[in-house]
Amino acid sequence: MFIVKKLSKNGVWNAISLIDQNGSFRGEARFDSKKEAVDYLLEYKRRMKNQQQDLKVFSEPSK
């Protein structure tokens, strides 16, 4: 499981929201492959008006 996270002002990494093609929020940005996660990270950066610099893909064990 791969999760896209951003660094908060207090120094903690938090999962970003998964936004679908219609602009609706669908929970946390979790993906089965690293490629999907990286692709979403790039799309997320493109769509956000304020540029997010502190974004990373984290690998976490599936639940």
Helices and strands as residue ranges (DSSP letters): E 2-7, E 13-15, E 17-19, E 25-28, E 30-31, H 34-47, E 55-59
